[in-house]
Amino acid sequence: MSNSFFEWANELFSREKIFEKPEALKGIRVLDVSQVLIGPETASLLADFGAEVIKIEPPGMGELLRSVDLWSRFWRNNSVGVMWVQRNKYFFGLNLKHPKGKAIFYELVKRSDVIVENYVPGVMERLEISYKHLSEINPRLIYISISGFGQWGERWNWPSWDAAGQAASGASAVSGYEGRIPMKLPYYPGDMLGGAAAFMAVVAALYHREKTGEGQYIDVTQAENLARHLSFIWSYVSMKGEDWKRTGNKDVSMVANAFKSKDGKIVTISAISSEHFEGLCKAMGKEELFEKYSDLVSRLKPEAREEIDNEIKGWVENQEADKIIELSAEYGFSAGIARNSMEVYEDEHLRERGTVWMYNDPVFGDMVHAGNPIKLSETPARVKWTVHPVGYHNRYILKSILGFTDEEIRELEEEKVIGYWVDFFGRTPPPEFDPQKDPLFRW
């Protein structure tokens, strides 16, 4: 294949031109009334593509995740965890329990397109800011509620964090090795995958509204989304009438496993088709192994898999990992080296593509985030800034969107309708940053 296509694609998706291009969701206003991970990530994905996202949280301490960080060691007075899922947002410290705070919120609802919330079902109803209430104010509103188990059904009031969602969905039970305790998937896939699903649901609802003018209510659950990712396991259980067994690194649908190379690296080897398996056997110099197991059914039998895995294991143990990758490209099977987080972080390929996103934040200076993996040629996603302290954009929101005067804003501050951050870890600006020098803060 000519290199001209790849040169064309590289130019089309050039990261240097991202900020010259329009944003797909520009003009869409989102009120983010969520906290911790799954809701904030949903709103951040919308913000990545240009939606104006207003993060609404209680004055003072703000949302819960501001108190959570790796080993409770905060970086420059802030939580690294909250930085990632609060990208590109405006931060509004608003007391929704105060009558005037609720009235301000209602005015914002009239001027907004989407609301994202992930509180325990029933909380928004008690506060009179549920979809039932707000759809009367704005019939075009798209309102998404994200929870562990849904807005109705017998489990609606079950508390859920990511680990509970993994357990309830069946994801934990099929993760790990047979005979050992089930494994919790690392980090928070229930939140991250759930956020991605919720983002897609909002975009679909926006498209529906574009055609019909109708808003709608969306219910996304952590556990059901994880269950969806278990794929054909449910078909197996239904047809066989038995539980799925944990298989570790093996794949029961193809020749696939992980092995240690001569230089001590973990290498994954996969061959799904007979063509791929033949290429693997040729690379190993084991053509007779392909002749013996040339069809998929024969090579997936337990005794065959054991023989094949042993042959691959012996071969990988005598090869450098990089050499195996070269052979995979030459012979057409799949191979990958299990890299650690530092290797991924330093990967020039990922940096060039913006998957490892290096940028200068207006508050924190040089920063790195996981960039958006979805690449759009004409309306690309981007990271512009990270988290700001509670209430940082109060004046900007009240004056530019709602038309409040300086005097009216002072009254709201005195009445504790709106507020700012407190001097507490996870809440304050970096020590060297002075908000009073920022025109956006003083708006």
Contacts in CASP RR format, 6 or more apart in sequence:
PFRMAT RR
TARGET T0000
AUTHOR 0000-0000-0000
METHOD contacts of the structure
MODEL  1
MSNSFFEWANELFSREKIFEKPEALKGIRVLDVSQVLIGPETASLLADFG
AEVIKIEPPGMGELLRSVDLWSRFWRNNSVGVMWVQRNKYFFGLNLKHPK
GKAIFYELVKRSDVIVENYVPGVMERLEISYKHLSEINPRLIYISISGFG
QWGERWNWPSWDAAGQAASGASAVSGYEGRIPMKLPYYPGDMLGGAAAFM
AVVAALYHREKTGEGQYIDVTQAENLARHLSFIWSYVSMKGEDWKRTGNK
DVSMVANAFKSKDGKIVTISAISSEHFEGLCKAMGKEELFEKYSDLVSRL
KPEAREEIDNEIKGWVENQEADKIIELSAEYGFSAGIARNSMEVYEDEHL
RERGTVWMYNDPVFGDMVHAGNPIKLSETPARVKWTVHPVGYHNRYILKS
ILGFTDEEIRELEEEKVIGYWVDFFGRTPPPEFDPQKDPLFRW
12 377 0 8 1.000
13 353 0 8 1.000
13 375 0 8 1.000
13 377 0 8 1.000
13 380 0 8 1.000
15 352 0 8 1.000
15 353 0 8 1.000
15 354 0 8 1.000
18 380 0 8 1.000
18 382 0 8 1.000
19 382 0 8 1.000
21 378 0 8 1.000
21 379 0 8 1.000
21 380 0 8 1.000
22 378 0 8 1.000
22 379 0 8 1.000
23 49 0 8 1.000
23 50 0 8 1.000
23 379 0 8 1.000
23 382 0 8 1.000
24 49 0 8 1.000
24 50 0 8 1.000
24 376 0 8 1.000
24 379 0 8 1.000
25 46 0 8 1.000
25 49 0 8 1.000
25 50 0 8 1.000
25 51 0 8 1.000
25 206 0 8 1.000
26 50 0 8 1.000
26 51 0 8 1.000
27 50 0 8 1.000
27 51 0 8 1.000
27 52 0 8 1.000
27 113 0 8 1.000
28 46 0 8 1.000
28 50 0 8 1.000
28 51 0 8 1.000
28 52 0 8 1.000
28 113 0 8 1.000
28 114 0 8 1.000
28 206 0 8 1.000
29 51 0 8 1.000
29 52 0 8 1.000
29 53 0 8 1.000
29 54 0 8 1.000
29 111 0 8 1.000
29 112 0 8 1.000
29 113 0 8 1.000
29 114 0 8 1.000
30 43 0 8 1.000
30 46 0 8 1.000
30 47 0 8 1.000
30 51 0 8 1.000
30 52 0 8 1.000
30 53 0 8 1.000
30 54 0 8 1.000
30 112 0 8 1.000
30 113 0 8 1.000
30 114 0 8 1.000
30 115 0 8 1.000
30 116 0 8 1.000
31 54 0 8 1.000
31 56 0 8 1.000
31 105 0 8 1.000
31 108 0 8 1.000
31 109 0 8 1.000
31 112 0 8 1.000
31 114 0 8 1.000
31 115 0 8 1.000
31 116 0 8 1.000
32 39 0 8 1.000
32 40 0 8 1.000
32 43 0 8 1.000
32 53 0 8 1.000
32 54 0 8 1.000
32 55 0 8 1.000
32 56 0 8 1.000
32 89 0 8 1.000
32 116 0 8 1.000
33 56 0 8 1.000
33 96 0 8 1.000
33 115 0 8 1.000
33 116 0 8 1.000
33 117 0 8 1.000
33 119 0 8 1.000
33 124 0 8 1.000
33 129 0 8 1.000
34 40 0 8 1.000
34 42 0 8 1.000
34 43 0 8 1.000
34 116 0 8 1.000
34 117 0 8 1.000
34 118 0 8 1.000
34 119 0 8 1.000
34 146 0 8 1.000
35 57 0 8 1.000
35 63 0 8 1.000
35 64 0 8 1.000
35 65 0 8 1.000
35 118 0 8 1.000
35 119 0 8 1.000
36 63 0 8 1.000
36 64 0 8 1.000
36 65 0 8 1.000
36 68 0 8 1.000
36 118 0 8 1.000
36 191 0 8 1.000
37 65 0 8 1.000
37 85 0 8 1.000
37 162 0 8 1.000
37 188 0 8 1.000
37 191 0 8 1.000
37 192 0 8 1.000
38 118 0 8 1.000
38 146 0 8 1.000
38 190 0 8 1.000
38 191 0 8 1.000
38 192 0 8 1.000
38 194 0 8 1.000
38 195 0 8 1.000
38 198 0 8 1.000
38 222 0 8 1.000
39 85 0 8 1.000
39 116 0 8 1.000
39 117 0 8 1.000
39 118 0 8 1.000
39 146 0 8 1.000
39 191 0 8 1.000
39 195 0 8 1.000
39 198 0 8 1.000
40 55 0 8 1.000
40 63 0 8 1.000
40 65 0 8 1.000
40 82 0 8 1.000
40 85 0 8 1.000
40 86 0 8 1.000
41 85 0 8 1.000
41 191 0 8 1.000
41 192 0 8 1.000
41 194 0 8 1.000
41 195 0 8 1.000
41 196 0 8 1.000
42 116 0 8 1.000
42 144 0 8 1.000
42 146 0 8 1.000
42 194 0 8 1.000
42 195 0 8 1.000
42 198 0 8 1.000
42 199 0 8 1.000
42 202 0 8 1.000
43 53 0 8 1.000
43 55 0 8 1.000
43 89 0 8 1.000
43 116 0 8 1.000
44 53 0 8 1.000
44 85 0 8 1.000
44 86 0 8 1.000
44 87 0 8 1.000
44 88 0 8 1.000
44 89 0 8 1.000
45 195 0 8 1.000
45 196 0 8 1.000
45 199 0 8 1.000
45 372 0 8 1.000
46 53 0 8 1.000
46 114 0 8 1.000
46 116 0 8 1.000
46 199 0 8 1.000
46 202 0 8 1.000
47 53 0 8 1.000
47 87 0 8 1.000
47 88 0 8 1.000
47 89 0 8 1.000
48 87 0 8 1.000
48 88 0 8 1.000
48 371 0 8 1.000
48 372 0 8 1.000
48 381 0 8 1.000
48 382 0 8 1.000
48 383 0 8 1.000
49 372 0 8 1.000
49 376 0 8 1.000
49 379 0 8 1.000
49 381 0 8 1.000
50 88 0 8 1.000
50 382 0 8 1.000
51 113 0 8 1.000
51 114 0 8 1.000
52 90 0 8 1.000
53 88 0 8 1.000
53 89 0 8 1.000
53 90 0 8 1.000
54 89 0 8 1.000
54 90 0 8 1.000
54 92 0 8 1.000
54 108 0 8 1.000
54 112 0 8 1.000
54 393 0 8 1.000
54 397 0 8 1.000
55 86 0 8 1.000
55 89 0 8 1.000
55 90 0 8 1.000
55 91 0 8 1.000
55 92 0 8 1.000
56 92 0 8 1.000
56 93 0 8 1.000
56 94 0 8 1.000
56 96 0 8 1.000
56 105 0 8 1.000
57 63 0 8 1.000
57 91 0 8 1.000
57 92 0 8 1.000
57 93 0 8 1.000
57 94 0 8 1.000
57 390 0 8 1.000
57 391 0 8 1.000
58 93 0 8 1.000
58 94 0 8 1.000
58 95 0 8 1.000
58 96 0 8 1.000
58 390 0 8 1.000
59 93 0 8 1.000
59 94 0 8 1.000
59 95 0 8 1.000
59 390 0 8 1.000
59 391 0 8 1.000
59 416 0 8 1.000
59 418 0 8 1.000
59 419 0 8 1.000
59 420 0 8 1.000
60 93 0 8 1.000
60 390 0 8 1.000
60 419 0 8 1.000
60 420 0 8 1.000
60 421 0 8 1.000
60 422 0 8 1.000
60 427 0 8 1.000
61 67 0 8 1.000
61 390 0 8 1.000
61 422 0 8 1.000
61 424 0 8 1.000
61 427 0 8 1.000
62 93 0 8 1.000
62 390 0 8 1.000
62 421 0 8 1.000
62 427 0 8 1.000
63 82 0 8 1.000
65 79 0 8 1.000
65 81 0 8 1.000
65 82 0 8 1.000
65 85 0 8 1.000
66 78 0 8 1.000
66 79 0 8 1.000
66 82 0 8 1.000
66 390 0 8 1.000
66 426 0 8 1.000
66 427 0 8 1.000
67 79 0 8 1.000
67 425 0 8 1.000
67 426 0 8 1.000
68 79 0 8 1.000
68 81 0 8 1.000
68 82 0 8 1.000
69 75 0 8 1.000
69 79 0 8 1.000
69 80 0 8 1.000
69 81 0 8 1.000
69 426 0 8 1.000
70 80 0 8 1.000
70 81 0 8 1.000
74 80 0 8 1.000
74 425 0 8 1.000
74 426 0 8 1.000
76 364 0 8 1.000
76 430 0 8 1.000
76 431 0 8 1.000
77 425 0 8 1.000
77 426 0 8 1.000
77 427 0 8 1.000
77 428 0 8 1.000
77 429 0 8 1.000
77 430 0 8 1.000
77 431 0 8 1.000
78 364 0 8 1.000
78 387 0 8 1.000
78 426 0 8 1.000
78 428 0 8 1.000
78 430 0 8 1.000
79 387 0 8 1.000
79 426 0 8 1.000
82 387 0 8 1.000
82 426 0 8 1.000
83 364 0 8 1.000
83 367 0 8 1.000
83 369 0 8 1.000
83 386 0 8 1.000
83 387 0 8 1.000
84 369 0 8 1.000
84 370 0 8 1.000
84 386 0 8 1.000
86 386 0 8 1.000
86 387 0 8 1.000
87 369 0 8 1.000
87 383 0 8 1.000
87 384 0 8 1.000
87 385 0 8 1.000
87 386 0 8 1.000
88 382 0 8 1.000
88 383 0 8 1.000
88 384 0 8 1.000
88 385 0 8 1.000
89 387 0 8 1.000
89 388 0 8 1.000
90 392 0 8 1.000
90 393 0 8 1.000
90 396 0 8 1.000
90 397 0 8 1.000
91 387 0 8 1.000
91 388 0 8 1.000
91 389 0 8 1.000
91 390 0 8 1.000
91 391 0 8 1.000
91 392 0 8 1.000
91 393 0 8 1.000
92 391 0 8 1.000
92 393 0 8 1.000
92 394 0 8 1.000
92 397 0 8 1.000
92 418 0 8 1.000
93 390 0 8 1.000
93 391 0 8 1.000
93 394 0 8 1.000
93 418 0 8 1.000
93 419 0 8 1.000
93 420 0 8 1.000
94 101 0 8 1.000
94 104 0 8 1.000
94 105 0 8 1.000
94 417 0 8 1.000
94 418 0 8 1.000
94 419 0 8 1.000
95 101 0 8 1.000
95 416 0 8 1.000
95 417 0 8 1.000
95 418 0 8 1.000
95 419 0 8 1.000
96 102 0 8 1.000
96 105 0 8 1.000
96 127 0 8 1.000
96 129 0 8 1.000
97 127 0 8 1.000
98 415 0 8 1.000
98 416 0 8 1.000
98 417 0 8 1.000
100 412 0 8 1.000
100 415 0 8 1.000
100 417 0 8 1.000
101 417 0 8 1.000
101 418 0 8 1.000
102 127 0 8 1.000
102 128 0 8 1.000
102 129 0 8 1.000
104 398 0 8 1.000
104 402 0 8 1.000
104 412 0 8 1.000
104 417 0 8 1.000
104 418 0 8 1.000
105 129 0 8 1.000
106 134 0 8 1.000
106 137 0 8 1.000
107 402 0 8 1.000
108 397 0 8 1.000
108 401 0 8 1.000
108 402 0 8 1.000
109 115 0 8 1.000
109 134 0 8 1.000
109 137 0 8 1.000
109 138 0 8 1.000
109 141 0 8 1.000
110 137 0 8 1.000
110 138 0 8 1.000
111 401 0 8 1.000
111 402 0 8 1.000
112 138 0 8 1.000
112 141 0 8 1.000
113 140 0 8 1.000
113 141 0 8 1.000
113 142 0 8 1.000
113 206 0 8 1.000
114 141 0 8 1.000
114 142 0 8 1.000
114 143 0 8 1.000
114 144 0 8 1.000
114 202 0 8 1.000
114 206 0 8 1.000
115 131 0 8 1.000
115 134 0 8 1.000
115 141 0 8 1.000
115 142 0 8 1.000
115 143 0 8 1.000
115 144 0 8 1.000
116 144 0 8 1.000
116 146 0 8 1.000
116 198 0 8 1.000
116 202 0 8 1.000
117 124 0 8 1.000
117 143 0 8 1.000
117 144 0 8 1.000
117 145 0 8 1.000
117 146 0 8 1.000
118 145 0 8 1.000
118 146 0 8 1.000
118 147 0 8 1.000
120 147 0 8 1.000
120 157 0 8 1.000
120 159 0 8 1.000
121 145 0 8 1.000
121 147 0 8 1.000
121 150 0 8 1.000
121 151 0 8 1.000
121 156 0 8 1.000
121 157 0 8 1.000
122 130 0 8 1.000
124 130 0 8 1.000
124 131 0 8 1.000
124 145 0 8 1.000
125 132 0 8 1.000
125 133 0 8 1.000
130 143 0 8 1.000
131 141 0 8 1.000
131 143 0 8 1.000
131 145 0 8 1.000
131 217 0 8 1.000
134 141 0 8 1.000
134 143 0 8 1.000
135 141 0 8 1.000
135 143 0 8 1.000
135 215 0 8 1.000
135 217 0 8 1.000
139 214 0 8 1.000
139 215 0 8 1.000
140 209 0 8 1.000
140 213 0 8 1.000
140 214 0 8 1.000
140 215 0 8 1.000
141 215 0 8 1.000
142 202 0 8 1.000
142 205 0 8 1.000
142 206 0 8 1.000
142 209 0 8 1.000
142 215 0 8 1.000
142 216 0 8 1.000
142 218 0 8 1.000
143 216 0 8 1.000
143 217 0 8 1.000
143 218 0 8 1.000
144 198 0 8 1.000
144 201 0 8 1.000
144 202 0 8 1.000
144 205 0 8 1.000
144 217 0 8 1.000
144 218 0 8 1.000
144 219 0 8 1.000
144 220 0 8 1.000
145 151 0 8 1.000
145 217 0 8 1.000
145 218 0 8 1.000
145 219 0 8 1.000
145 220 0 8 1.000
146 194 0 8 1.000
146 195 0 8 1.000
146 198 0 8 1.000
146 220 0 8 1.000
146 221 0 8 1.000
146 222 0 8 1.000
147 156 0 8 1.000
147 160 0 8 1.000
147 219 0 8 1.000
147 220 0 8 1.000
147 221 0 8 1.000
147 222 0 8 1.000
148 158 0 8 1.000
148 160 0 8 1.000
148 164 0 8 1.000
148 165 0 8 1.000
148 221 0 8 1.000
148 222 0 8 1.000
148 223 0 8 1.000
149 155 0 8 1.000
149 156 0 8 1.000
149 158 0 8 1.000
149 160 0 8 1.000
149 168 0 8 1.000
149 221 0 8 1.000
149 222 0 8 1.000
149 223 0 8 1.000
149 224 0 8 1.000
150 156 0 8 1.000
150 219 0 8 1.000
150 221 0 8 1.000
150 224 0 8 1.000
151 219 0 8 1.000
152 219 0 8 1.000
158 164 0 8 1.000
158 168 0 8 1.000
160 168 0 8 1.000
160 222 0 8 1.000
160 223 0 8 1.000
162 188 0 8 1.000
162 189 0 8 1.000
162 190 0 8 1.000
162 191 0 8 1.000
162 222 0 8 1.000
163 172 0 8 1.000
163 184 0 8 1.000
164 223 0 8 1.000
165 171 0 8 1.000
165 190 0 8 1.000
165 222 0 8 1.000
165 223 0 8 1.000
165 226 0 8 1.000
166 172 0 8 1.000
166 184 0 8 1.000
166 185 0 8 1.000
166 189 0 8 1.000
166 190 0 8 1.000
166 226 0 8 1.000
167 173 0 8 1.000
168 223 0 8 1.000
169 222 0 8 1.000
169 223 0 8 1.000
169 224 0 8 1.000
169 225 0 8 1.000
169 226 0 8 1.000
169 227 0 8 1.000
169 230 0 8 1.000
170 226 0 8 1.000
170 227 0 8 1.000
170 230 0 8 1.000
171 185 0 8 1.000
171 189 0 8 1.000
171 226 0 8 1.000
171 227 0 8 1.000
171 229 0 8 1.000
171 230 0 8 1.000
172 182 0 8 1.000
172 183 0 8 1.000
172 184 0 8 1.000
172 185 0 8 1.000
173 182 0 8 1.000
173 243 0 8 1.000
173 244 0 8 1.000
173 246 0 8 1.000
174 182 0 8 1.000
174 230 0 8 1.000
174 233 0 8 1.000
174 244 0 8 1.000
174 246 0 8 1.000
175 182 0 8 1.000
175 183 0 8 1.000
175 184 0 8 1.000
175 185 0 8 1.000
175 246 0 8 1.000
176 182 0 8 1.000
176 183 0 8 1.000
176 246 0 8 1.000
176 248 0 8 1.000
177 246 0 8 1.000
177 247 0 8 1.000
177 248 0 8 1.000
178 245 0 8 1.000
178 246 0 8 1.000
178 247 0 8 1.000
178 248 0 8 1.000
179 246 0 8 1.000
180 246 0 8 1.000
182 246 0 8 1.000
189 226 0 8 1.000
190 222 0 8 1.000
190 225 0 8 1.000
190 226 0 8 1.000
191 222 0 8 1.000
193 225 0 8 1.000
193 226 0 8 1.000
193 229 0 8 1.000
194 220 0 8 1.000
194 222 0 8 1.000
194 225 0 8 1.000
194 226 0 8 1.000
195 220 0 8 1.000
197 220 0 8 1.000
197 225 0 8 1.000
197 228 0 8 1.000
198 218 0 8 1.000
198 220 0 8 1.000
201 218 0 8 1.000
201 220 0 8 1.000
202 218 0 8 1.000
205 215 0 8 1.000
205 216 0 8 1.000
205 218 0 8 1.000
208 214 0 8 1.000
208 215 0 8 1.000
208 216 0 8 1.000
209 215 0 8 1.000
209 216 0 8 1.000
227 234 0 8 1.000
233 244 0 8 1.000
236 244 0 8 1.000
237 243 0 8 1.000
237 244 0 8 1.000
249 256 0 8 1.000
249 257 0 8 1.000
249 258 0 8 1.000
249 268 0 8 1.000
250 256 0 8 1.000
250 257 0 8 1.000
250 305 0 8 1.000
250 309 0 8 1.000
251 257 0 8 1.000
251 270 0 8 1.000
252 300 0 8 1.000
253 272 0 8 1.000
253 300 0 8 1.000
254 270 0 8 1.000
254 271 0 8 1.000
254 272 0 8 1.000
254 296 0 8 1.000
254 300 0 8 1.000
255 269 0 8 1.000
255 270 0 8 1.000
255 271 0 8 1.000
255 272 0 8 1.000
255 277 0 8 1.000
255 280 0 8 1.000
255 299 0 8 1.000
255 300 0 8 1.000
255 305 0 8 1.000
255 308 0 8 1.000
255 312 0 8 1.000
256 268 0 8 1.000
256 269 0 8 1.000
256 270 0 8 1.000
256 271 0 8 1.000
256 272 0 8 1.000
257 268 0 8 1.000
257 269 0 8 1.000
257 309 0 8 1.000
257 312 0 8 1.000
258 266 0 8 1.000
258 267 0 8 1.000
258 268 0 8 1.000
258 269 0 8 1.000
258 338 0 8 1.000
259 266 0 8 1.000
259 267 0 8 1.000
259 268 0 8 1.000
259 269 0 8 1.000
259 312 0 8 1.000
259 313 0 8 1.000
259 314 0 8 1.000
259 316 0 8 1.000
259 317 0 8 1.000
260 266 0 8 1.000
260 267 0 8 1.000
260 316 0 8 1.000
260 317 0 8 1.000
261 267 0 8 1.000
261 316 0 8 1.000
261 317 0 8 1.000
261 319 0 8 1.000
261 320 0 8 1.000
261 321 0 8 1.000
261 324 0 8 1.000
262 316 0 8 1.000
262 317 0 8 1.000
262 318 0 8 1.000
262 319 0 8 1.000
262 320 0 8 1.000
262 321 0 8 1.000
263 320 0 8 1.000
263 321 0 8 1.000
264 321 0 8 1.000
265 321 0 8 1.000
265 337 0 8 1.000
265 338 0 8 1.000
266 337 0 8 1.000
266 338 0 8 1.000
267 316 0 8 1.000
267 321 0 8 1.000
267 324 0 8 1.000
267 335 0 8 1.000
267 336 0 8 1.000
267 337 0 8 1.000
267 338 0 8 1.000
268 334 0 8 1.000
268 335 0 8 1.000
268 336 0 8 1.000
268 338 0 8 1.000
269 280 0 8 1.000
269 312 0 8 1.000
269 316 0 8 1.000
269 324 0 8 1.000
269 333 0 8 1.000
269 334 0 8 1.000
269 335 0 8 1.000
269 336 0 8 1.000
270 276 0 8 1.000
270 333 0 8 1.000
270 334 0 8 1.000
270 335 0 8 1.000
271 277 0 8 1.000
271 279 0 8 1.000
271 280 0 8 1.000
271 333 0 8 1.000
271 334 0 8 1.000
272 334 0 8 1.000
273 296 0 8 1.000
274 294 0 8 1.000
274 295 0 8 1.000
274 296 0 8 1.000
275 332 0 8 1.000
276 332 0 8 1.000
276 333 0 8 1.000
276 334 0 8 1.000
277 290 0 8 1.000
277 293 0 8 1.000
277 294 0 8 1.000
277 299 0 8 1.000
277 333 0 8 1.000
278 290 0 8 1.000
278 294 0 8 1.000
279 290 0 8 1.000
279 331 0 8 1.000
279 332 0 8 1.000
279 333 0 8 1.000
280 312 0 8 1.000
280 331 0 8 1.000
280 332 0 8 1.000
280 333 0 8 1.000
281 287 0 8 1.000
281 289 0 8 1.000
281 290 0 8 1.000
282 290 0 8 1.000
282 331 0 8 1.000
283 327 0 8 1.000
283 328 0 8 1.000
283 330 0 8 1.000
283 331 0 8 1.000
283 333 0 8 1.000
284 311 0 8 1.000
284 312 0 8 1.000
284 315 0 8 1.000
286 311 0 8 1.000
286 315 0 8 1.000
289 308 0 8 1.000
289 311 0 8 1.000
292 298 0 8 1.000
293 299 0 8 1.000
293 304 0 8 1.000
293 308 0 8 1.000
298 304 0 8 1.000
299 305 0 8 1.000
299 308 0 8 1.000
316 324 0 8 1.000
319 327 0 8 1.000
321 337 0 8 1.000
322 337 0 8 1.000
324 335 0 8 1.000
324 336 0 8 1.000
325 335 0 8 1.000
325 336 0 8 1.000
325 337 0 8 1.000
327 335 0 8 1.000
328 334 0 8 1.000
328 335 0 8 1.000
328 336 0 8 1.000
339 347 0 8 1.000
344 350 0 8 1.000
344 356 0 8 1.000
345 356 0 8 1.000
345 368 0 8 1.000
347 356 0 8 1.000
350 356 0 8 1.000
351 358 0 8 1.000
353 375 0 8 1.000
354 371 0 8 1.000
355 370 0 8 1.000
355 371 0 8 1.000
355 373 0 8 1.000
356 368 0 8 1.000
356 370 0 8 1.000
356 371 0 8 1.000
357 368 0 8 1.000
357 369 0 8 1.000
357 370 0 8 1.000
357 371 0 8 1.000
357 383 0 8 1.000
358 366 0 8 1.000
358 367 0 8 1.000
358 368 0 8 1.000
359 366 0 8 1.000
359 367 0 8 1.000
359 368 0 8 1.000
359 369 0 8 1.000
359 383 0 8 1.000
359 384 0 8 1.000
360 366 0 8 1.000
360 367 0 8 1.000
361 367 0 8 1.000
361 385 0 8 1.000
361 386 0 8 1.000
362 385 0 8 1.000
362 438 0 8 1.000
363 385 0 8 1.000
363 386 0 8 1.000
363 388 0 8 1.000
363 429 0 8 1.000
363 430 0 8 1.000
363 433 0 8 1.000
364 386 0 8 1.000
364 430 0 8 1.000
364 433 0 8 1.000
367 386 0 8 1.000
369 383 0 8 1.000
369 386 0 8 1.000
371 381 0 8 1.000
371 383 0 8 1.000
372 381 0 8 1.000
372 382 0 8 1.000
372 383 0 8 1.000
374 381 0 8 1.000
375 381 0 8 1.000
389 420 0 8 1.000
389 421 0 8 1.000
389 427 0 8 1.000
389 428 0 8 1.000
389 429 0 8 1.000
389 435 0 8 1.000
390 419 0 8 1.000
390 420 0 8 1.000
390 421 0 8 1.000
390 422 0 8 1.000
390 427 0 8 1.000
391 418 0 8 1.000
391 419 0 8 1.000
391 420 0 8 1.000
391 421 0 8 1.000
392 420 0 8 1.000
392 421 0 8 1.000
392 435 0 8 1.000
392 440 0 8 1.000
392 441 0 8 1.000
393 440 0 8 1.000
393 441 0 8 1.000
393 443 0 8 1.000
394 409 0 8 1.000
394 418 0 8 1.000
394 419 0 8 1.000
394 420 0 8 1.000
395 409 0 8 1.000
395 441 0 8 1.000
395 442 0 8 1.000
395 443 0 8 1.000
396 440 0 8 1.000
396 441 0 8 1.000
396 443 0 8 1.000
398 404 0 8 1.000
398 408 0 8 1.000
398 409 0 8 1.000
398 412 0 8 1.000
398 418 0 8 1.000
399 405 0 8 1.000
399 409 0 8 1.000
399 443 0 8 1.000
400 443 0 8 1.000
404 412 0 8 1.000
409 418 0 8 1.000
412 418 0 8 1.000
413 419 0 8 1.000
421 427 0 8 1.000
421 428 0 8 1.000
421 429 0 8 1.000
422 428 0 8 1.000
429 435 0 8 1.000
435 441 0 8 1.000
435 442 0 8 1.000
436 442 0 8 1.000
END
